[in-house]
């Protein structure tokens, strides 16, 4: 099996690659990165690096070529429509690249009436996947507490808590 981990240089992506590497060789893992300059640790460790852009289906199709399973970690955008567009582009890419298996990283705050800013996206996700024809699994995380301290300046500037509380 050949795996693609999107967002591999991000907080969660790095952990996913590390844990997946305990189960399979780095030769079987392609790391999808939005900024290849941030992927030197993966390149040095022998992973295949693929530049991806959730808004560039052609670029992602080349990156997803030959992949059996995509582990999809969404971007950090907090605009629901943008997140949906990125996901739809990723699905289009999977179909074009003939990838049939998806592990999607989601969130527990996926109720349609949840006040969390991204709840609409997370509620949309399982319904969309159910109609996609893909084989998929949805992994629901809870809030990561460790990034709250570095995010405090951004939260203060926004005058809004963008996480479920």
N, C-alpha and C positions, 0 to 999 in steps of 0.2 A: 504494500500500500504506500502511496505517495501522498503526503499531507501538505497543505498550504495553510499557514497561520497568518492571517491578515493582522495588521497593526502590531507586528511582532516586536517593535522597539518600544512600544508603550508599556505602561505599568503592568497591566494584566498580561499583555502579549509576551513579555519576557518570562513571566512565570509559566505560561502555557507551554512555551517552547522548552523550558527547563524540565517540566514534568513529562512532556511528550517524549523528550530525549531519553528518559528512563525506560521507555517502553519500546523505542525503535531507534535505529541508527540516524545520526544527522543526515546521512545520505538520502533518507526517506522523508526529510522535512525541508520544505522550501519556505523561507520566511518572506512574507509580503510586507514591504515597508513603503511608507509614504516619502521618507527621506533617506535614501541609501547612505548618506554620509553618517547617519546615526547607527548604522548596522555593522560597524567594524568588528565588534565583539563576535558577531555571528559569522562574519566572513573569516575571521581568524580561527574560529572553531570548526570551520569546514562546512558550514551550512550554505546551501544555495540561496542567493539573495535575488529577489524579484521586486522591481519597482512597481508599485501599484498606485492608482489614483481612482478613487471611487466615482469620479466624474468622467473618466476616460475608459469606455468599454473596450476599445481596441487594445489599449495598453494592458488592461487587466486580462483580456482574453489570451494574449500572449503569455502573461504571467501564470495563468491558471491551466495552460495547456499541459497535458500529461499528469494532471492531479486527480487522485481518487476521492479525497475528502478535503473539503474546505472547512477550516475552523474560523468562523467569521467573527471578528471583534470589530464592532462599529467604531466610527470616528467619535471624537469628543464634541461634535456639534450639538448645541442645545436647541436647535430649530427642528421641530418635528418633521416638517415637510422636507427639509434637507436630508434628514436621517432616512426618511422613507425613500427619497430619490436615490441616495447612496445604496440602500439595500436593493432597490429595484434594479439598479445598474449592476449590482453584484449578481443578482439572479440571472439577468440577461447574459452576463459574462459566463456564468456557470453553464447555461444552456449552449452558448456558442462554443465553449471549450469542452463540451461533453463531460461535465462533472455532474455526478448524480447524488452525491452524499454531502450533507451539510451538518455541521455542529455549530449552532448559533449561540452566542453569549447574550443572554437577556438579563432581566432584572425582575425582582419579586414585585415591584410596584407596577403591575400591568393591568390593573382594573380600569375600566373605561372612565370611572368617576373619581379616580385618585387625583389629588391636587398636584402631585409631582409633575413638573414641567414636561418630562418625557414619557409620561404614562400612556399617552395616545399612541406613540410609536410602539411601545412594548405590548400594548393591547392589540394593535394591528398585526404584529409579527406572527403569532401562532395561526391566526386565521389565514394569513397570506401563505404561510408555509403549507397549511393543510390543503390548499388548492393548487400548490405548485407542481405536484407530481414528483418532487424530490423525496429521497429518503433523508430524514432529518432528526436531529435531537436538539432540544432547547435546554440550555443550562442557565438556570436563574440564580444570579448572584444577589447578595444583599449589599448594603452600603459598605464601601471600603472606608474605614475610619482613618487609616493612615494618611490619605491625601487631604484631609480636612484642614490641617494646620497650614500647609502651603497654599491652600485655596482661600484662606481667610481674607487676604487683600482683595481678591476678585469678588468674593461674596459681599464684602463691605461696599465695594464700588458699585455692584449691581443693586444693592439695597434689597436683595432677594436671596432666599435660600433655595438653590436649584436642586436640592436633594430631597428625597422623601423624609419627613420627620414625624 
